């Protein structure tokens, strides 16, 4: 997998995690959602690396 495809998968995965977080924390502000994704970024990347 080339870098462009890996970046695309990372962006989609981050967006998916953001939507899941927002769905379960519907009162969270956009800033809170972004903070959550930033905290979880390493685990999201690790999961992508293990799946590919």
Secondary structure, DSSP 8 states (H G I E B T S, - for coil): --HHHHHHHHHHHHHHHHHHHHHHSTT--HHHHHHHHHHHHHHHHHHHHHH-
